[in-house]
Amino acid sequence: MDIEALRRDTPGCANRVHLNHAGAGLLSRRTLAAVTGHLELEAAIGGYEAAWQQAEQVQAGYTNLARLLGGRADEVALFDSSTRAWNAAFYALSFRPGDRILTGRAEYGSNVLAYLQVARRTGAEVVVVPDDASGQLDTAALAGLIDERTRLVGVTHVPTSGGLVNPAAEIGRITRAAGVPFLLDATQSVGQFPVDVAEIGCDMLTGTGRKFLRGPRGTGFLWVRTGALEYLDPCVAEIQSADWDGKRGFSWKPGAQRFESWEKSHSNVLGLNAAVEQALELGLDRIGERASALGARLREGLRAVPGVSVHDLGPEPCAIVTCKVAGTAAEDVAAALRRQHINVTTTVPEHTQFDTEHRGVHPLVRLSPHYVNTEAELDLAVRAVAELASAAS
Ligand SMILES: *Cc1c(COP(=O)(O)O)cnc(C)c1O
């Protein structure tokens, strides 16, 4: 990878040390041009007319996402966020009293709230699978917990709150053997390293455009295995998701389209497609290797600073790095770094409820580099944290 060329192609690299790819990645010029170019076209010839003119490129959005994920284009539905995509899958499942949803401690905040709502509404039960000694979801415990009451295994691949990578493929082997639906929240993993639905064996997978994929804000996607359509009853029948039968009935559209809404931001879809194309060209293997190497370097650098502790779980943490500076609130560390134009955020206790219950470490400072960052930028961030730590001691 020609990092310098990729950085020149990323306007934000000139302004900031951007270590917030877990929040939102920086757009490349190509992605930016895809978005603004289509808005210009809409302004010039009309929104419907622009969509017709760019219909092939819009369709390429589905095809390229399918290539990225290892599925088929008709198994992909587009949304305006990962949360919406996840909701479309989750709320299409039905639960009865006593049914069980098995999830992990790393589960994302909105997913947890949805589980709690459905539990309250239906009498289903939410069971949190414990971690193993390394801090990842304990697959032996999961296998032991699955029984005839289990209606869903819902797991977050990489949490919003740290560098953990849950053993998705091992979980997939277990759910497949048991014949239990597996919904994987891959929002932080797609675009960061290779994620292949066939290898993982999940039934539904959701992701966002704006994070490690470097797509525009307001984009998300669902991949759903064709066989899973048998037990999923979409929440919303509308002209995009269903066909009127000419009498007083309707049928669902084929494939994953039955989860979509008719209206969408075509400029965002084209921007997402540009970002996915770029990721495919660079190669997810190479992207993943560099992202994890940068994460490891940053983590080691921070670990070596007196007064700084790092808090990422799992045997092989990814590019998301979380830390605490003794004596300084995480929010203050993040704000001080941002004043130096180093973009970082903090984890939010309420966005990762089960992890908060278990570890109680949040908020943490979250630094999330990606392949466009340089080693020098990471070292600069480590020095900035070290100065804050020494001032606090
Ligand atoms: C950010 C995030 C989401 C939500 O993605 P949106 O596109 O903002 O809806 C879901 N899951 C995880 C793990 C996330 O980090």
PDBQT file of the ligand as one rigid body, heavy atoms in Angstrom, charges set to zero:
ROOT
HETATM    1  C1  LIG A 401     -21.305   2.144  15.962  1.00  0.00    +0.000 C 
HETATM    2  C2  LIG A 401     -21.827   0.796  16.302  1.00  0.00    +0.000 A 
HETATM    3  C3  LIG A 401     -23.133   0.425  15.976  1.00  0.00    +0.000 A 
HETATM    4  C4  LIG A 401     -24.132   1.406  15.410  1.00  0.00    +0.000 C 
HETATM    5  O1  LIG A 401     -23.823   1.781  14.122  1.00  0.00    +0.000 OA
HETATM    6  P1  LIG A 401     -24.702   2.961  13.472  1.00  0.00    +0.000 P 
HETATM    7  O2  LIG A 401     -24.326   2.975  12.039  1.00  0.00    +0.000 OA
HETATM    8  O3  LIG A 401     -24.319   4.205  14.210  1.00  0.00    +0.000 OA
HETATM    9  O4  LIG A 401     -26.120   2.620  13.709  1.00  0.00    +0.000 OA
HETATM   10  C5  LIG A 401     -23.539  -0.872  16.204  1.00  0.00    +0.000 A 
HETATM   11  N1  LIG A 401     -22.696  -1.764  16.735  1.00  0.00    +0.000 NA
HETATM   12  C6  LIG A 401     -21.432  -1.456  17.085  1.00  0.00    +0.000 A 
HETATM   13  C7  LIG A 401     -20.550  -2.497  17.648  1.00  0.00    +0.000 C 
HETATM   14  C8  LIG A 401     -20.959  -0.157  16.878  1.00  0.00    +0.000 A 
HETATM   15  O5  LIG A 401     -19.719   0.163  17.249  1.00  0.00    +0.000 OA
ENDROOT
TORSDOF 0
